[in-house]
Amino acid sequence: MKWEQALQLLRFGQKIPTERTTGPALHCKVEPDPLGVVRATSICVVSGKGGTGKSLVSASLANLLARRARTLVVDADFGVGNAHILQDASPQYTVVDVVEGRRDLREVVHTCGEQLDLLAGGSGYARMAGLTPYELHLIAGGLEKLELSYRYVLVDSAAGVSSQTVALAAASDVTLLVTTPDVTAMTDAYAFLKVFLQRKPVSDPLLVVNRATSAEEAEATAKRILGVSQKFLGRQPRWVATLPEDRAAFRCTQRRSPVVVAEPDSELGLALQELAAAVDEEVGRSCARGIGRTLLQRVGYSPKSG
């Protein structure tokens, strides 16, 4: 019944109270590294459905972070990856080579630019959407080693609410949820929040409203998601940015380039730079646990035959 009520509120936009109830204080749930090793801060960009512009946001955010410090992009849509396209890169190897035992994770890292590297996903590998615990353990172990060499690890996740996608988001220090004013996108954003908060109850995900045609439309979208989340989940994301509908997105995708590189002074380019500043502020408040190290602790280990 609660799910149906939530859908009605999202679809028809009835007035929803948005007063926030204070949740538990955020804290690191993973023990500090016993050797005091500094690990990369991980940022996972997610969406409830495809077509929200998640990968476009990830590409620009990665480039802006790389201007500050060494950054690794992980294309976590392991079977249908496209993060390399928006970086105009042609990696020789992908995560598929790691899972199938041909390469170590460090060997598939592809350099995209100064201080920016990429772990590419495969193209057309359906089985990669559902890795076994052993295969996910392989990737987590590789990330645990790699994250020592970076300041940021940015995960461009697969869309949806698969257990694999939610596990990666829950293991990250910062989760950035991208939606649009489209009612199906809002509904799927709420669905992601519901599953994600079941996995990581003490969490404060960030919300980005993309492809907004006006500030009023963005505010209405954000308030609807925040209100429904607070009403039915007892928590809500924090709305941190609005990205406008802008043809610069199409032009830059066609040119295989991040918006902040190809058209930094466009309306969208400037908004993405504001988003990066908001993310950087959140990073400053976050505990860098290490996505690889956290995944290893949560995934556990299964024999290869399992």
C-alpha positions as CSV (number, residue, x, y, z in Angstrom):
1,M,0.0,0.0,0.0
2,K,2.8,2.4,0.8
3,W,4.4,1.8,-2.6
4,E,1.1,2.6,-4.4
5,Q,0.6,5.7,-2.3
6,A,4.2,6.9,-3.1
7,L,3.6,6.4,-6.8
8,Q,0.4,8.4,-6.7
9,L,2.2,11.3,-5.0
10,L,5.0,11.2,-7.6
11,R,2.7,10.9,-10.6
12,F,0.0,13.4,-9.6
13,G,2.1,15.8,-7.6
14,Q,-0.2,16.3,-4.6
15,K,1.2,18.7,-2.0
16,I,3.7,16.8,0.2
17,P,5.2,18.2,3.4
18,T,8.9,18.5,3.0
19,E,10.0,19.2,6.6
20,R,13.0,17.1,7.3
21,T,13.1,14.7,10.2
22,T,16.6,14.5,11.5
23,G,18.0,11.0,11.0
24,P,20.9,9.3,12.7
25,A,24.3,11.1,12.5
26,L,26.4,9.9,9.6
27,H,29.6,8.1,10.5
28,C,32.1,5.6,9.2
29,K,30.8,2.0,9.5
30,V,34.1,0.6,8.4
31,E,37.0,0.4,10.8
32,P,39.8,2.9,10.1
33,D,42.8,1.4,8.2
34,P,45.0,-0.1,10.9
35,L,48.1,1.3,9.1
36,G,46.6,4.7,8.6
37,V,46.7,4.4,4.8
38,V,45.1,7.2,3.0
39,R,42.5,5.9,0.5
40,A,40.6,7.7,-2.3
41,T,37.3,9.2,-1.6
42,S,34.7,7.3,-3.7
43,I,31.7,9.0,-5.4
44,C,29.0,6.9,-7.0
45,V,26.8,8.5,-9.6
46,V,23.5,6.6,-9.9
47,S,20.0,6.8,-11.5
48,G,16.9,4.8,-11.2
49,K,16.5,4.4,-14.9
50,G,18.5,5.0,-18.1
51,G,18.3,8.3,-20.0
52,T,18.7,10.7,-17.1
53,G,22.1,11.9,-18.2
54,K,24.0,10.1,-15.4
55,S,27.0,9.2,-17.6
56,L,27.1,12.8,-19.0
57,V,27.3,14.1,-15.4
58,S,29.9,11.5,-14.5
59,A,32.1,12.4,-17.4
60,S,32.2,16.1,-16.6
61,L,32.5,15.6,-12.9
62,A,35.5,13.3,-13.4
63,N,37.3,15.9,-15.5
64,L,36.7,18.6,-13.0
65,L,37.9,16.4,-10.1
66,A,41.0,15.5,-12.1
67,R,41.9,19.2,-12.3
68,R,42.3,19.1,-8.5
69,A,43.9,15.6,-8.0
70,R,44.4,12.3,-9.5
71,T,41.1,10.6,-10.4
72,L,40.0,7.2,-11.5
73,V,36.7,6.6,-13.3
74,V,35.1,3.2,-12.9
75,D,32.6,2.3,-15.6
76,A,30.4,0.1,-13.4
77,D,28.0,-0.7,-16.2
78,F,30.3,-3.7,-16.6
79,G,28.5,-5.3,-19.6
80,V,27.3,-2.2,-21.5
81,G,29.9,0.4,-20.7
82,N,30.0,3.7,-22.4
83,A,32.1,5.9,-20.1
84,H,35.0,5.6,-22.6
85,I,33.0,7.3,-25.3
86,L,32.5,10.5,-23.4
87,Q,36.2,10.6,-22.7
88,D,37.0,9.9,-26.3
89,A,39.0,6.9,-25.3
90,S,39.6,3.5,-26.9
91,P,40.8,1.2,-24.1
92,Q,42.5,-2.0,-25.1
93,Y,41.2,-3.9,-22.1
94,T,38.1,-3.8,-19.9
95,V,36.9,-5.2,-16.6
96,V,35.7,-8.2,-18.6
97,D,39.3,-9.2,-19.0
98,V,39.7,-9.2,-15.3
99,V,36.6,-11.3,-14.6
100,E,37.6,-13.8,-17.2
101,G,41.1,-14.1,-15.7
102,R,43.2,-12.6,-18.6
103,R,44.4,-9.4,-16.8
104,D,44.9,-7.9,-13.3
105,L,42.7,-4.9,-12.6
106,R,45.7,-2.6,-12.6
107,E,46.6,-3.8,-16.2
108,V,43.3,-2.6,-17.6
109,V,43.6,1.0,-16.4
110,H,43.5,3.4,-19.4
111,T,44.9,6.9,-19.2
112,C,42.4,9.5,-20.5
113,G,44.3,12.7,-19.7
114,E,46.4,14.4,-17.1
115,Q,45.5,13.0,-13.7
116,L,42.5,11.1,-15.2
117,D,42.4,7.3,-15.6
118,L,39.6,4.9,-16.6
119,L,38.5,1.4,-15.8
120,A,36.3,0.6,-18.8
121,G,33.3,-1.7,-18.8
122,G,32.7,-4.3,-21.5
123,S,30.4,-3.8,-24.5
124,G,27.7,-6.4,-25.1
125,Y,28.4,-8.8,-22.1
126,A,25.0,-9.5,-20.6
127,R,26.5,-11.8,-17.9
128,M,28.5,-8.9,-16.5
129,A,25.3,-7.4,-15.1
130,G,25.2,-10.2,-12.5
131,L,28.6,-11.0,-11.3
132,T,29.2,-13.9,-8.9
133,P,30.5,-13.1,-5.4
134,Y,33.9,-14.4,-6.5
135,E,34.0,-12.1,-9.6
136,L,32.9,-9.1,-7.6
137,H,35.6,-10.1,-5.0
138,L,38.2,-9.9,-7.8
139,I,37.2,-6.4,-8.8
140,A,37.0,-5.3,-5.1
141,G,40.5,-6.6,-4.4
142,G,41.9,-4.8,-7.4
143,L,40.2,-1.6,-6.4
144,E,41.5,-1.9,-2.9
145,K,45.0,-1.7,-4.3
146,L,44.3,0.9,-6.9
147,E,42.5,3.4,-4.6
148,L,45.8,4.0,-2.8
149,S,47.1,5.8,-5.9
150,Y,44.2,8.3,-6.3
151,R,42.5,11.1,-4.5
152,Y,39.1,10.3,-6.1
153,V,37.4,7.2,-7.4
154,L,34.3,8.1,-9.4
155,V,31.9,5.2,-10.2
156,D,29.6,5.7,-13.2
157,S,27.1,3.0,-12.2
158,A,24.6,1.0,-14.2
159,A,21.1,2.4,-14.1
160,G,18.5,0.6,-12.0
161,V,18.4,-1.2,-8.7
162,S,20.3,-4.5,-9.2
163,S,22.0,-5.9,-6.2
164,Q,25.4,-5.2,-7.9
165,T,24.6,-1.6,-8.5
166,V,23.3,-1.0,-5.0
167,A,26.3,-2.8,-3.5
168,L,28.7,-0.4,-5.3
169,A,26.7,2.7,-4.2
170,A,26.5,1.5,-0.6
171,A,30.2,0.9,-0.5
172,S,30.9,4.5,-1.8
173,D,31.5,7.5,0.4
174,V,29.2,9.8,-1.5
175,T,26.2,8.8,-3.6
176,L,24.9,11.2,-6.3
177,L,21.4,10.4,-7.6
178,V,20.5,11.9,-11.0
179,T,16.9,12.2,-12.1
180,T,14.8,14.4,-14.5
181,P,11.4,15.9,-14.2
182,D,10.0,13.0,-16.2
183,V,7.5,11.1,-14.0
184,T,9.0,7.7,-14.8
185,A,12.5,9.0,-13.8
186,M,11.1,10.4,-10.5
187,T,9.4,7.1,-9.8
188,D,12.5,5.1,-10.5
189,A,14.6,7.5,-8.5
190,Y,12.3,6.9,-5.5
191,A,12.6,3.1,-6.2
192,F,16.4,3.4,-6.0
193,L,16.3,5.3,-2.8
194,K,14.0,2.7,-1.2
195,V,16.4,-0.1,-2.1
196,F,19.5,1.8,-1.3
197,L,18.3,3.0,2.1
198,Q,17.4,-0.6,3.0
199,R,21.0,-1.5,2.3
200,K,22.6,1.6,3.9
201,P,20.1,3.2,6.3
202,V,22.5,5.7,7.7
203,S,23.1,7.6,4.5
204,D,22.6,11.0,3.0
205,P,22.5,10.7,-0.8
206,L,22.7,13.8,-2.9
207,L,20.0,14.6,-5.5
208,V,20.6,16.2,-8.9
209,V,17.7,17.3,-11.1
210,N,18.9,17.2,-14.7
211,R,17.2,18.5,-17.9
212,A,15.1,21.0,-16.1
213,T,13.4,23.6,-18.4
214,S,13.1,26.1,-15.5
215,A,14.1,26.7,-11.9
216,E,10.4,26.2,-11.0
217,E,10.3,22.8,-12.7
218,A,13.5,21.7,-10.9
219,E,12.2,22.8,-7.5
220,A,8.8,21.0,-8.1
221,T,10.7,17.8,-9.1
222,A,13.0,17.9,-6.1
223,K,10.3,18.7,-3.6
224,R,8.2,15.8,-4.9
225,I,11.0,13.3,-4.5
226,L,12.1,14.7,-1.1
227,G,8.6,14.8,0.2
228,V,7.7,11.3,-0.8
229,S,11.0,9.9,0.5
230,Q,10.6,11.5,3.8
231,K,6.9,10.4,4.1
232,F,7.5,6.8,3.2
233,L,11.2,6.1,3.9
234,G,11.8,8.4,6.9
235,R,14.8,10.0,5.2
236,Q,15.4,12.1,2.1
237,P,18.3,13.0,-0.2
238,R,19.7,16.4,-0.2
239,W,19.0,18.4,-3.3
240,V,22.3,19.9,-4.3
241,A,22.1,20.9,-8.0
242,T,19.9,21.7,-11.0
243,L,21.2,21.1,-14.5
244,P,19.3,22.8,-17.3
245,E,18.0,21.3,-20.5
246,D,20.7,22.4,-22.9
247,R,21.6,21.3,-26.5
248,A,25.2,21.4,-25.4
249,A,24.7,18.0,-23.9
250,F,23.8,16.6,-27.4
251,R,26.6,18.4,-29.1
252,C,29.3,17.3,-26.7
253,T,28.1,13.7,-26.7
254,Q,28.4,13.7,-30.5
255,R,31.9,15.0,-30.2
256,R,32.8,12.4,-27.5
257,S,33.7,15.1,-25.1
258,P,32.6,16.1,-21.6
259,V,30.6,19.3,-21.5
260,V,33.0,21.0,-19.2
261,V,35.8,20.4,-21.7
262,A,34.0,21.1,-25.0
263,E,31.6,23.8,-23.9
264,P,32.6,24.9,-20.4
265,D,30.8,28.3,-20.7
266,S,27.5,26.9,-21.8
267,E,24.6,27.1,-19.3
268,L,25.0,23.3,-18.7
269,G,28.8,23.6,-18.4
270,L,28.5,26.3,-15.7
271,A,25.9,24.3,-13.8
272,L,28.1,21.2,-13.8
273,Q,30.9,23.3,-12.4
274,E,28.6,24.4,-9.5
275,L,27.7,20.7,-9.0
276,A,31.4,19.8,-8.8
277,A,31.8,22.5,-6.1
278,A,28.9,21.0,-4.1
279,V,30.3,17.5,-4.4
280,D,33.7,18.7,-3.3
281,E,32.1,20.2,-0.2
282,E,30.4,16.9,0.5
283,V,33.7,15.1,0.0
284,G,35.2,17.3,2.7
285,R,32.6,16.1,5.2
286,S,33.0,12.4,4.2
287,C,35.1,9.7,5.6
288,A,37.2,8.1,2.9
289,R,36.7,4.5,3.6
290,G,37.9,3.1,0.3
291,I,35.3,1.5,-2.0
292,G,37.5,-1.5,-2.7
293,R,38.3,-2.1,0.9
294,T,34.6,-1.7,1.9
295,L,33.4,-4.0,-0.9
296,L,35.9,-6.7,0.3
297,Q,34.4,-6.5,3.8
298,R,30.8,-6.7,2.6
299,V,31.0,-9.1,-0.4
300,G,33.0,-11.8,1.4
301,Y,34.6,-14.5,-0.6
302,S,33.3,-17.4,-2.6
303,P,35.2,-20.1,-4.4
304,K,35.5,-19.7,-8.1
305,S,33.3,-22.6,-8.8
306,G,30.5,-20.9,-6.8
